Amino acid sequence: KFLTCRTQTEIILIILTVVAEGSALQPPNVCAMQQIRGTSKKYFTNCKQWYHRKICGKPTVITYECCPGYEKIPGEKGCPAALPLVNIYSTLGVVGASTTQMYSDRAQLRDEIEGPGSFTFFAPSNKAWESLPTEILDALVSNVNIELLNALHYHMVNRRLTSEELKHGSTFSSMYQDAPVHIHHYSNGIVTVNCARLVKPDQHATNGIVHVVDRVITAISNNMQSIIDIDEDLETLRTAFAAAGLTTMLESEGHYTVFAPTNDAFEKIPRETLNRILGDPIALKDLLNYHILKNMHCAESIVSGTPMETLQGTMLEVGCDGDHMTLNGKAIITKTDQLATNGVIHYIGELLIPDSAKTLLELAESSSVSTATRMFVEAGLTPHLTGSEALTMLAPLNDAFKGSMTMTPSMRKLMSNHILKEQLSSKALYHGQELETLGGLKLRVFVYRKNLCIENACIAAHDKVGRYATMFTVDKVLTPPMGNIMDVLKADDRFITLVNAIQTAGMTELLNQQKVFTFFAPTDDAFNAMPQDERNRLMREFYSTTQLLFIHILNLSTWTVSTHVCKRNYTVYVNKIPVAEADLMATNGIIHAVNSIIRPLRESHVYNIKL
């Protein structure tokens, strides 16, 4: 709200002022950190995270610490003193990696990292060692310490690499049999090595550099297909990948992220739905590709919800909630960061079904059109909604239905007219186009400046494109035209006086013509509100009646009265008179009911407004 009230120039000046003041007041060598409240987890902050004051949905506090390589001096501001450089072994003891220092002693690595050379050491923090399962730690420190030495060598590269040199997607040969370590440097500033986050990067030493990481990393030898092959929890997924012909991709080089549904995730899907998808090669491939991101994303790289593109072509909202990674806002990820040579696998407890693999009924059930869905089913249209016909459903929003909805023959007919006989895209619709419904009606398309409508119902959301059919969410229940303007007026008891006035003015033939009229139609209440003598004169005199009616009808080129139409708070006004009921459709136009007679505005009150 603060920003939106100012011009772009003012915002730039504010930012420049803040930056200038910050530069003048900021003590030397102090780094801002964001710490998640109630935890010891810290991040180097950036502008976006600073503004939102949240990481993974959890509130943070800003703390200020000495930047790497500096320390405080009592009585002075900031961190003015540069720490003397020491070797890597000694550096481990002062950067929160004393457990790594202890294991370096035990593995007889101390002489190497105290001696000459230029190394990069991705050193696990003390907490990283504590979180390692006991059986794994016991195995490392036994066997005459050779396993521990191998593990520590895998954390080392035989050259100095600053965090700036750790480029996204790069690999470096470790000092354990040249086994590669995999680097990812994300746009939010987070850097990972084998999905372990650098929590204290760039701790310089005389013989190299130390980056403290938040977990112990292990060598990677399997591709993603190999991991899936050996895990019994992914047996159904393995079968599905083979059936869809995606095995070769999972074996080839790349940097993918796979959200792998477990066997239990498949079991949660109704058997009929699952069998349909597994038996449909196109739907199956779409479903599986919807679980694969084009780029590799470790769990630690996610600090807020971000749309990410899948191989299927649509987006997944990948985010986090505290310590839990989320998909489309749901914490369904059960195991993270199963690293492979060509990507990373995160296990999930629910199957993600993209729209492109769904039937019309499934599209509707996953949207905010539950009332329309129920009405379609009660109308006996389920075979059309679950079959393979190329159709388009017009699904009104829930609040479009007024009162209690009961299924009658006329309602059943109306619901059938909400399904079009071909699969359409809203982007391909054009003004004046006619669309045939299952009920046999022809519906017209109206293209306005800010709306795209089919008869009185305007499209209210993006298309949902299913396996065979498409769903348009619309803002109203359709009222298909049941005749021309005169037919509609005669069939509605509110317009008895208006029909008599039209006949008095000799305009019946005009309103039967196949033109396109917009008629702001006065109801009987509007006429009854007129003074008695004016109403009597109107019903007697041809000219008075004609003049009044022409004011209420747009699109008549023979009449030049200015009409001011506007919309305020979802109500349409014509010459300051509110429309009581809009969009009564006719084959030759549209009727809007008004409960007051519309009068010409004075010239000074007519504004040139573009709607």
Buried (B, 14 or more C-beta within 10 A) or exposed (E): EEEEEEEEEEBEEEEEEEEEEEEEEEEEBBBBBBBBEEEEBBBBBBEEBEEBEBBBBBEBEEEEBBBBBBEBEEEEEBBBBEBEEBBBBBBBEBBBBBBBBBBBEBBEBBEBBBEEBBBBBBBBBBBBBEEBEEEEBEEBEEEEBEBBBBBBBBBBBBBBBEBEBBEBEBEBEBBBEEBBBBBBBBEBBBBBBBBBBBBBBBBBBBBBBBBBBBBBBEBBEBBBBBBBBEBEBBBBBBEBBEBBEBBEBBBEEBBBBBBBBBBEBBEEBEEEBBEBBBEBEEBBBBBBBBBBBEBBBBBBBBBBBBEBEBBBEBEBEBBBBBEBBBBBEBBBBBBBBBBBBBBBBBBBBBBBBBBBBBBBBBBBBBBBBEBBBBBBBBBEBBEBBBEEBEBBBBBBBEEBBEEEBEBEEEBBBBBBBBBBBEBBEBEEBEEEBEBEBBBEBEBBBBEEEEEBBBBBBBBBBEBBBBBBBBBBBBBBBBBBBEBBBBBBBBEBEBBBBBBEBBEBBEBEEBBBEEEBBBBBBBBBBBBEEBEEEEBEEBBEEEEBBBBBBBBBBBEBEEBEBEBBBEEEEEEBBBBEBEBBBBBBBBBBBBBBBBBBBBEBBEEEEBEEEEE
